[in-house]
């Protein structure tokens, strides 16, 4: 794998042990070599050639929902601060 990516075996080991994150170029090179999607290599999909898994879709939806709730909460806090300043 190291030879394919043009890196050292120690660097591949660091990727495998999650000590460092591979750069995009390494992800794309590995995906191309193994003929799989980069999403598959990153664990974002169970489908070897793409499509985000249902689990990740649920997580994305929950994140979007929480982001919207946080935005509303921030607006309320700002409104209360404005009232206090007046």
C-alpha positions in Angstrom: 0.0 0.0 0.0 2.8 2.4 0.9 4.4 1.8 -2.6 1.1 2.4 -4.3 0.5 5.7 -2.4 4.2 6.7 -2.7 4.6 7.0 1.1 6.4 5.1 3.8 5.1 2.0 5.5 5.2 3.9 8.8 2.9 6.5 7.4 0.4 3.8 6.3 0.6 2.4 9.8 -0.3 5.8 11.2 -3.3 6.0 8.9 -4.4 2.5 9.9 -4.1 3.3 13.6 -5.8 6.6 13.3 -2.8 8.6 14.5 -2.9 10.8 11.5 -5.5 11.4 8.7 -4.5 10.7 5.2 -4.6 13.6 2.8 -7.2 13.7 0.0 -4.7 12.6 -2.6 -4.0 9.4 -0.6 -7.7 8.6 -0.2 -8.4 9.1 -3.9 -5.3 7.0 -4.8 -6.4 4.1 -2.6 -10.0 4.4 -3.8 -8.9 4.3 -7.4 -6.5 1.3 -6.7 -9.2 -0.7 -5.0 -11.9 0.5 -7.4 -14.2 1.7 -4.5 -15.6 5.0 -3.6 -13.7 7.3 -1.2 -16.9 7.4 0.9 -16.6 3.6 1.3 -13.0 3.9 2.5 -14.0 6.6 5.0 -16.8 4.5 6.4 -19.5 6.9 5.1 -21.3 4.2 3.2 -21.7 0.4 3.2 -22.1 0.5 -0.5 -18.7 -0.2 -2.1 -19.3 2.3 -5.0 -21.0 5.1 -3.1 -24.4 6.2 -1.7 -24.4 7.4 1.9 -25.6 4.7 4.4 -28.9 5.1 6.2 -27.0 5.5 9.5 -25.1 8.5 8.1 -28.2 10.0 6.6 -29.8 9.8 10.0 -26.8 11.5 11.6 -26.8 14.2 8.9 -30.5 14.9 9.5 -30.0 15.0 13.2 -27.1 17.5 12.8 -29.2 19.7 10.6 -32.0 19.6 13.1 -29.7 20.5 16.0 -28.1 23.3 13.9 -31.4 24.9 13.3 -32.4 24.6 16.9 -29.1 26.2 17.9 -29.7 29.0 15.5 -33.1 29.7 17.0 -31.7 29.6 20.5 -29.0 32.0 19.6 -31.5 34.4 18.1 -33.5 34.3 21.3 -30.4 34.9 23.4 -29.5 37.9 21.3 -33.0 39.2 21.6 -32.9 38.9 25.4 -29.5 40.7 25.4 -31.0 43.5 23.3 -33.9 43.9 25.8 -31.5 44.0 28.8 -29.4 46.6 27.1 -32.4 48.9 26.5 
